[in-house]
Amino acid sequence: MAKKNIIVTGGDGRFASELKKFKSKYNLIFLNKRKLDITSTKSIKKNIKIYKPKIIFHLAGLSRPMIKHEKDFLKSIELNIIGTCNIVRECAVNNIKLIYFSTNYVYPGKKGNYSENDSLKPWNNYGWSKLGGESAVQMYKNSLIIRCALTEYPFKHKKAFVDVQNNFIYHKDFIPILFKVISIKGVINIGGKNQSVFQFAKKNNPHVIKAYSSGQIPKRVDMNLKKLKTII
């Protein structure tokens, strides 16, 4: 049985770099912004015609540092909202399964333990831009929205918040889960153990220094993973 071609937008990104280890196993086709411009419908159509994907992993967009979304919110809108809308439209026209990588930052960050059905109210422009993308994806039923808390291995920061609860998961640990949920539709939270960022970081970086958020990040951005556990 032939493998399904999977286009990966944002093919030069941090997560894509880890995903490339599985390139041949899953017929992954990595397209960077020079090959696939998500702000151009013409570019998207061209690549769909060439590669004939059955699935698109939509990773492309503006991410870190998050201050970019405050300083240049128009670029944030163009890439994360309009770019995603363009991808959704072409997936719908061609009946391509779309997997959209969102963030736990679409949740308010106040009470924590957020389930997929909880109310959404992002606390910064990055979260709003990802929620804007989600709005288009939600309208297309042949899709999966993954709300996740991804980070690179090893934890690269010198300091980690003691007072922020999260579900951080390393890229390398997330990938096996991704391919277990690839066939489902709707919305799913994916992350690691609910713990402070400091607890997460110190496991592979014993020299990490304790820090306190002081409002930079809400203290409860952790997600409920019950739905994920019923699947895997």
Helices and strands as residue ranges (DSSP letters): E 6-9, H 14-19, G 20-22, E 28-31, H 41-51, E 55-58, H 68-71, H 73-76, I 77-82, H 83-94, E 97-103, G 104-106, H 125-138, E 143-148, E 150-151, E 159-161, E 165-166, E 169-170, H 171-181, E 186-190, E 195-196, H 197-202, E 209-211, H 226-231
